[in-house]
């Protein structure tokens, strides 16, 4: 079943603010939380859908990717795998609303988050039919976030300006215990002082202003292999967004769009082409000039060639993407019937008709027609 639009799931318009997203999420998560709807499978599935939508839309980066690519995500593989929206379980939702980790007791939590892999980037590149067939090299420009070269991604002006957060002692989280009528709740939240990083910067870097990353345009050389087809992608490992906290960089996916050719139509590694011939060439046979990707070649057709006849020219197609073999070229000939004839031409054709008389093919057709209609 197709996924619903994430904005629709949260009951929002596409231009909703971060605060609107948060409010809508809290309201719906309260309503459909499984602990409040025990045994209701539909409520549980709705709860998962709400959390997935919130995780994508609450993060500016994933939200921008969703607005551009939809549910497919930048890699074409979607935004799946959030596991209840990135929470450790149902109890984490109660942290946000009721100040606890579910009904009773504290749980062990992870401390500071570890290295995070950078996001992937998708780039659309249009090439000609010939470039796809023979391969080429292209230089593209990609704008991505990179570690600030001045502070090496620390966010601090000097190495000693980044210190352990005095509020959470480097864990990135703050724990509060609260006794309520429902029981004892333990509220574990992201530290407001360091925003979950575990460190605070007293003197930010003057280049990135403490953000640790800057946006830079990079020119990247892309090798297009011979035989690549429309809508195929080239993967450049490590050329995506820079990772966080020492995590690896994402990948760059170059999606190929091939311009159509004026003469050829590609089907797999084979090429197809239609060529007009005259009545005389069809009746008498002869040598034709056949266009190929490598230039014109001579090809002899037999006398009596019928319109629509297909001829195969071996190894005149597209080179296989992973190999040296090539596809074939299929040429279909179509007899051109002249639209304007002078009197002499009409006379000659009439004489030809009188000489040839009724052909066997026409006889066969009229005999079949008599059988069908009984006349």
N, C-alpha and C positions, 0 to 999 in steps of 0.2 A: 504494500500500500504506500502511495507517495507521501512524502513528508509534508506537513503543513508549513507554511511560511512562518519563520520564527517571530516576526512582528505580530502576525495573526494569533499565534499561540499565546502571546502575552497581552493581546488586545490593544496593540499600539499601532501608530502610524510609523512610517519609515524614518521620519525626522525626529523621533522622540529623543528627549534628553536623557543623560545618564541617570538623573534622579527619577525621571518617569519610569525608566526601565527597572530600577531598583524597587520602586513602590509597587509597580504592577507584579513584579516577581514575588515580593513578600506576601502580597494579598493572595495570590493564587497558590503559593506554596503552603500557606496556612490552611487554605480550603481543602487541598487535595493530599495533604500529608498522610501517608499510610497509617501512622500511629493514631490518627484521628478518623481513619476510614478502614478499620481492620476488616479484612476479608473481601474488600472491594477491589477486584483486580483492575477495573477500569480506572479507578482513582489512582492506583499505583502507576499505571501506564501514563496517565495524564501528568502525574507528578514528575516522572522521568522526562517527559517531553518538555515540561516547563523548565526543568533544570538545564537541559541541553540548550534550549533557546537562550536562557539567561547567560550561560557560560560563553556563548558566542557573541551575544550583543553587549555584554558588560565589559568586554575587552576591546578597546578601540582598534587594535590590530586585526583581530579575528572578525570584528564587525565590519571593517572596511573590506576585508576579503570576501565576506558573505554578501555584502552589498554589490560587489563586482561580479562574483562568480556563482552566487546562490549556494544551494546545498552541495554542489560538487566540490567546493573548496578550491584552492589554488593549484592542487595537484591532480584534480579530477577524481579524487578518492573520498571526498566528503569531509565532514567535521566530526565523524563518529569517535567513539572511544572515550567519552567524558566520564563514564561511571558515576551517574547521578550528579553530573555537572561539576565534577572535580572535587566533591565532598567525600569525606571518609565514610559516610553512611547517613541514614536518616537522621540520626541524632544531631548532626552538624547543623541541620536546618533550625533546630530548636535553639542553637547558640545565637542565631540571628534574632529570633523572635522572643524567646522566653528566658534567655540567659542560661541555658543548660545544654547538656549533651544527651538529651532524651530523658526518660523517666527514671532518674536515680543514678547517682554515682558518677565518678569521674572516669575518664579513659586516658590511656597513654596516648600522647600525640607526637607526631613528628616535630622536630625542631626546625631550624632554618631550612628553607627549601634549598635543594641542591642544584647542580648545573642543569640548565634548560636548553634544549636544542633550538636553534634559530628557525624561524618560519621559512617556508619555501616561497619562491617567487616564480610567477608564470609570465612569460614574454611571448607575444604573438609576432611571428616573422613571416612576411610574404615573400615568396621567391618565384622565379619564372619556371615554366615547364622544363626548359633545357637545363636550368640549374639543378632541378630535382633529378633529372635523368643522369647528368654527368657529374654532379657534386660540385661544391664550391666552398669558398670561405667568406664569411660575413662578419662585420664588426658591428656590434650592437651596444647601446648605452642603457645601463640599468641603474636606477636610483634605489639605494638600499641604506639601511642603518648599519653603521660600523662603529666599533669601539673608538672613542675619542683618541686621536694620536697624541694629544698633549698630556692627558692624564692616564693613558693606557687603559681606559675603561674603568678607572677607580672612582671617578667623579670628584676627586679631591685635588686641590691645587698642589699640595705637597703630600708625600707619603704619610706623614704623621697627622694629617688633618682628618683622616678616616679612623674613627675609634669605635670600640664596642659600645653598643647602645646601653646607657645606664638604666633604662626602664625595663627592658626584657633580658638584659645581660647576654645579648647576642643570639637569643633563641628566635627572635622575630615574632614571638607571641606572648600575650599576657593572659594570665588565668585569674578568674574571679569566681568565688563560691557564693551561692545564694540559696537560702532555705525558703521554700514556698509551700503553699498548701498541697502542691502536687508532689513534693519531696525535695530532695537536695539536688540542686543543679550546679554544674560546673561550667562556667562560660569561658571558653578559650577563643580569644580574638586576635587578629593581626595587630601588632604593636603600632599605635598611632605615631609614635615618635620616629621610628625608623622605617615604617611601612613594610615591615616584614623582612627587611634586608639584614637586620642584626647589627648594622653599623650606622653611625651618624657622621655627617661631614660638617666640620666646623668652618672650613674655608673652601668653598666649591671651586672647581676648575673654571678658569675664566673663558675657556673656549666652549665647553658644553654646558656650563652653568650647573654642574652637578648631575646632569642627566646621564652621564657615562657614555652616551652614544651621540653621533652626529649623522646627518643625512648627507650622503655623497653620491655623485654620479660617477659610474665606472664604465669604461669601454672594455668590452670583453669580446675576444675572437671566438667565433663559433665555426666549427668544421661541419659542413653539410655533406653527409655521405651520398655517393651515387646510388640512385634507386629509391630514395626516400619518397614517401607518398603523402598526399594531402591528409591533414589532421594527425600525423604522427609527431612525436615529440623527441627532442634531444635533451638528455639529462646531463647537466654540468654539476658534479658533486662539489659541495662546499662553496658555491657561488651565490647562495641565498643570503637571508638576513643573518647577522652575527648572533651567536648564542649568548645566553646570559649566565653569569656566575661561572664562567669557564666552559660552558657547554659548547658543542660543535655547531658550526654554521649550517644553515639549511641548504637546500639545493635550488638550482635554477633550472626550470623547465621551459625550453624553447619550443613552442607549439608552431608547427609548420603549416602554412597555407600556400598551396600551389596554384598559380594563375592558370586558367584554361588555355589550351593551344588552339590555334585557328584551324588546324587540319586534323590533329590526332585526338583520339579519346583513349584514355588509359583504363585498362581493366586488369588489375593485378600487375603483372610484369609484361603483359601483351599490349600492343597498340592496335587501334582500329582506325581505318580511314576509308572514306568514300571517294571514288574517282569517276568522273563522267567520261564516257566514250561515245563515239559516233556509231550510227547504224552500220556504216561500212566496216569499221574496225571490229564490231561485234560479229558481223556476218563473215568477213574474210579472215579475221584474226590478224595478228601483227604484233609489233614491238611497242610497248608503252614505256613512258618515263614515270617511274614511281617515286614519290617523295619519301624520304626517310629522315630520321634525326641526324644522320651522318651525310646527308646529301642525296642526290637523285641516283637511282639505279635503273638498269634496263630489265624489262620483264616481258616475255612473249606470251600472249594469250592465244588460245586455239580458235579456229574458225567456228562459227556457230555459237559463240559465247552468249548466254542469256543474261538479261538484266538481273541484277541482284546476286550474280555469281561471286563467291568469295574465294580469293586466292591467298595462300599463306607464304610469306617470306620469312624463312627461318633466321633466328638470331638478329633480327632487325628491330627488336623491342627494347625494353628497359633492362638495364643491368640489375641482377639480383642484389638486394641490400647487403647480404652476407655471402658473397660468392662472386665468381667471375662469369657465370653463365648469364645468358640474356634471354628475354622473352622473344616472342615472334610478332611480326607485323601482319595483320589481316586486312587485305584490300578488297573492298566490295565495289564492283563496277556497275554503273547505272547507265543505260542507253539514253542519250539525250535525243529527244524528238524535236526537230526544228519547229518553231512557232510561225515563222513567216517564210513562205516558199514563193518563188517566182513561177511564171507559167511553164517555163522549160522544166523546172524541177518537178512540178506537179505532173507534167506529161510523162516524164521518165518513171516516176513512181507508179503512175497508173499503168504504164506498160509492164512494169515489173510485176504488179498485181495480176495482170492478165496472163502473163507468162507462167507465173508460179501456180496460179489457181488456188484451190482450197487445200491447205496443208493438212497433214495427218493430225497435228495438234488441234486444229480447229474442228476437223471431222470428229475427233474423239469428244470434244466439248459438246458439240451439237447432239451427238448420239446420247450422251449422258443427260442432256436437257430433255430430250424426247422421252427417256425412261422416267424422269421425274414427273413431267407434266402430261405424259401420254399423248403428245402431239408430234 
